[in-house]
């Protein structure tokens, strides 16, 4: 196998730097903008042009570029400001609430308490108790209320204190949120954002450690995105609020205190796009949310061992960005999915199906998927640790895949 | 209208005593026949004295209908509850509701519509009594028994019939069907198949009304939302959760319970520990009213007060309308459980017969006027069927169109283009 060494410096540290997003914009946007084809060096040394050839691509202008490409330039000219992920979410929310009076927040303890993870801190003081509404503990009903408000002209952001609580709102999210636009024949739009922290935390117990992305993914009519850095947290929050579609934004309990420097100016992250975290040549690692950090940790080890993994944070859990993913598969021919969902019926399972369906010819090995064990998350720390994928497992998997 | 029969009962205090439970603890499987308790009990529910009308918290804006009628009749010149114009409007609406539903049954058995179709025969007084008081900007939220709510709100009969036939000219382009009637123009927010799931949506619409007034500074926004649902729904969590939130935030909403005593085959009395639903309002801090739902004018009087309360910003009201469906739960229901004596009792209280009698006895309309309306409605319904018959079925291209308001939601395909840009998308054959 032709081993191509990349600079060790390309591996990102646990707290992601803006260069990740800078890379993603630079990497993804140029082939599309120029409609260029690229050469695929196959493992037997043959060189094929991109089988699809050149395409005259009439793109929707913001298909890949975030709000302005100058954001990329700006990270070098303007210093930006540093903040934690929950503050980035709050900033995004606050900016959108200032920009559009119709944006409002509903959820338990979002107002006076400032949110159980402080995402809505200070907003009730600034915007009042009606715009930042403290609801009683009635998820199904206040989610439905948010949907009714969205149908009649508002743009609510509904918070599930923990994503798991939104299981109680499944009726409203599935039947009304996802389907009303269709069953009304397009008459009513539901520009709602449903967000909250999920994922396995530190010994929070089984019910507070759920990953709802796998349960919601079949619902037609909704989009799902997962944020993982302060940059994309703010960008996705803003994009989700501005979107006319219902969007579910998955945050992670353990990522709220990540620090990053983000641009000062207004920007959004495209809801349908994946993020290139680390370009590479040997293997494509697809991941999202917290597992991104386990992957990057494993990447450090892998680079030291001579591997060159390409890491993509898929970000858009529904729909998948098959372009970014496909390009990567066509380049590396090996895919490893690292996710925190359960194995059965999870995002990884869907992703395997999508990749196999579309890119089977480009694969040199079966797709590997590392997911959490199909086990209710135990309370004991030692057990909890082994239910989620750890960096060592990722290293082993890549070694196995690249044999 | 005969004020001696069932009057409106108001309750503003929490019901502190448990009524004698109809179930016997010795033999918990024995339940009384529904005919015995509720039918005769309308007389027991009537207020015994007007002193009970002293409303403690909510001001005396809600009164017993029997008193309103008594007051009006006590004036020297007999004054009526409605004018001639209003009377004819109400009559036309109830006749439209009845004729339309009868036609639906015919069309169903002829194979023009399919699935679950729930007809409203017998309950017209509730829809007409309430909805004819609304403005266009007011919202209505209903359940699967929504054809007549749609018609009363102003959705053209043609659009409803086409929707039932699954044609593209239907109010929801044929994508909703019988249980999902929506109209943006007339502010009909659905049409929901699961019971109870429309109530939070209605609460949201009322929330928007309050938000518009207070945040968006549309000072004259006094839009009211009506949520219609049945007796079975009143045992569902969403009902109680929304009563709480609506009262908490004083939302401009009226919760209208169409208590027809039956949830498919489950009698209300077998399902509910305290069958008097209106008494559940005060537990949440809103007035609860019980009204004879077979009587358009009584419903209308109560509706005026409840809608007025909401418009003035005084908060929600719970109105329980005692009504009855003459047909089965749906066209697939053989309707074998209900006692024929019960059916006969309510058939004798047909809202259309009663309204007709009132209009004629009080010289508001002549037989000829009413016959003319009957004929007009027959024509409207015939025309609706013709229109629906001739309308085209949705083409394949419609399949993917309304899944997302922003079709970019289907994502980016392997070739880098958004899937919605694929020409096959508009043909309905794109791989999404």
Boltz contact constraints between the chains, C-beta under 6 A:
constraints:
  - contact:
      token1: [A, 32]
      token2: [B, 416]
      max_distance: 6.0
  - contact:
      token1: [A, 60]
      token2: [B, 418]
      max_distance: 6.0
  - contact:
      token1: [A, 101]
      token2: [B, 216]
      max_distance: 6.0
  - contact:
      token1: [A, 130]
      token2: [B, 214]
      max_distance: 6.0
  - contact:
      token1: [A, 136]
      token2: [B, 244]
      max_distance: 6.0
  - contact:
      token1: [A, 138]
      token2: [B, 241]
      max_distance: 6.0
  - contact:
      token1: [A, 140]
      token2: [B, 238]
      max_distance: 6.0
  - contact:
      token1: [A, 141]
      token2: [B, 200]
      max_distance: 6.0
  - contact:
      token1: [A, 141]
      token2: [B, 238]
      max_distance: 6.0
  - contact:
      token1: [A, 141]
      token2: [B, 241]
      max_distance: 6.0
  - contact:
      token1: [A, 141]
      token2: [B, 242]
      max_distance: 6.0
  - contact:
      token1: [A, 144]
      token2: [B, 200]
      max_distance: 6.0
  - contact:
      token1: [A, 144]
      token2: [B, 201]
      max_distance: 6.0
  - contact:
      token1: [A, 145]
      token2: [B, 200]
      max_distance: 6.0
  - contact:
      token1: [A, 145]
      token2: [B, 203]
      max_distance: 6.0
  - contact:
      token1: [A, 145]
      token2: [B, 204]
      max_distance: 6.0
  - contact:
      token1: [A, 145]
      token2: [B, 207]
      max_distance: 6.0
  - contact:
      token1: [A, 147]
      token2: [B, 201]
      max_distance: 6.0
  - contact:
      token1: [A, 148]
      token2: [B, 201]
      max_distance: 6.0
  - contact:
      token1: [A, 148]
      token2: [B, 204]
      max_distance: 6.0
  - contact:
      token1: [A, 148]
      token2: [B, 205]
      max_distance: 6.0
  - contact:
      token1: [A, 149]
      token2: [B, 204]
      max_distance: 6.0
  - contact:
      token1: [A, 149]
      token2: [B, 207]
      max_distance: 6.0
  - contact:
      token1: [A, 149]
      token2: [B, 208]
      max_distance: 6.0
  - contact:
      token1: [A, 151]
      token2: [B, 189]
      max_distance: 6.0
  - contact:
      token1: [A, 152]
      token2: [B, 205]
      max_distance: 6.0
  - contact:
      token1: [A, 152]
      token2: [B, 208]
      max_distance: 6.0
  - contact:
      token1: [A, 153]
      token2: [B, 208]
      max_distance: 6.0
  - contact:
      token1: [A, 154]
      token2: [B, 208]
      max_distance: 6.0
  - contact:
      token1: [A, 171]
      token2: [B, 197]
      max_distance: 6.0
  - contact:
      token1: [A, 175]
      token2: [B, 197]
      max_distance: 6.0
  - contact:
      token1: [A, 181]
      token2: [B, 402]
      max_distance: 6.0
  - contact:
      token1: [A, 181]
      token2: [B, 405]
      max_distance: 6.0
  - contact:
      token1: [A, 182]
      token2: [B, 175]
      max_distance: 6.0
  - contact:
      token1: [A, 182]
      token2: [B, 402]
      max_distance: 6.0
  - contact:
      token1: [A, 182]
      token2: [B, 403]
      max_distance: 6.0
  - contact:
      token1: [A, 183]
      token2: [B, 175]
      max_distance: 6.0
  - contact:
      token1: [A, 183]
      token2: [B, 176]
      max_distance: 6.0
  - contact:
      token1: [A, 183]
      token2: [B, 180]
      max_distance: 6.0
  - contact:
      token1: [A, 184]
      token2: [B, 172]
      max_distance: 6.0
  - contact:
      token1: [A, 184]
      token2: [B, 182]
      max_distance: 6.0
  - contact:
      token1: [A, 185]
      token2: [B, 172]
      max_distance: 6.0
  - contact:
      token1: [A, 185]
      token2: [B, 173]
      max_distance: 6.0
  - contact:
      token1: [A, 185]
      token2: [B, 175]
      max_distance: 6.0
  - contact:
      token1: [A, 186]
      token2: [B, 402]
      max_distance: 6.0
  - contact:
      token1: [A, 187]
      token2: [B, 182]
      max_distance: 6.0
  - contact:
      token1: [A, 187]
      token2: [B, 184]
      max_distance: 6.0
  - contact:
      token1: [A, 189]
      token2: [B, 405]
      max_distance: 6.0
  - contact:
      token1: [A, 221]
      token2: [B, 403]
      max_distance: 6.0
  - contact:
      token1: [A, 223]
      token2: [B, 409]
      max_distance: 6.0
  - contact:
      token1: [A, 244]
      token2: [B, 405]
      max_distance: 6.0
  - contact:
      token1: [A, 244]
      token2: [B, 406]
      max_distance: 6.0
  - contact:
      token1: [A, 245]
      token2: [B, 404]
      max_distance: 6.0
  - contact:
      token1: [A, 245]
      token2: [B, 405]
      max_distance: 6.0
  - contact:
      token1: [A, 245]
      token2: [B, 406]
      max_distance: 6.0
  - contact:
      token1: [A, 245]
      token2: [B, 409]
      max_distance: 6.0
  - contact:
      token1: [A, 272]
      token2: [B, 408]
      max_distance: 6.0
  - contact:
      token1: [A, 272]
      token2: [B, 411]
      max_distance: 6.0
  - contact:
      token1: [A, 272]
      token2: [B, 412]
      max_distance: 6.0
  - contact:
      token1: [A, 319]
      token2: [B, 410]
      max_distance: 6.0
  - contact:
      token1: [A, 319]
      token2: [B, 411]
      max_distance: 6.0
  - contact:
      token1: [A, 321]
      token2: [B, 412]
      max_distance: 6.0
  - contact:
      token1: [A, 322]
      token2: [B, 413]
      max_distance: 6.0
  - contact:
      token1: [A, 322]
      token2: [B, 414]
      max_distance: 6.0
  - contact:
      token1: [A, 323]
      token2: [B, 412]
      max_distance: 6.0
  - contact:
      token1: [A, 323]
      token2: [B, 416]
      max_distance: 6.0
  - contact:
      token1: [A, 326]
      token2: [B, 414]
      max_distance: 6.0
  - contact:
      token1: [A, 358]
      token2: [B, 414]
      max_distance: 6.0
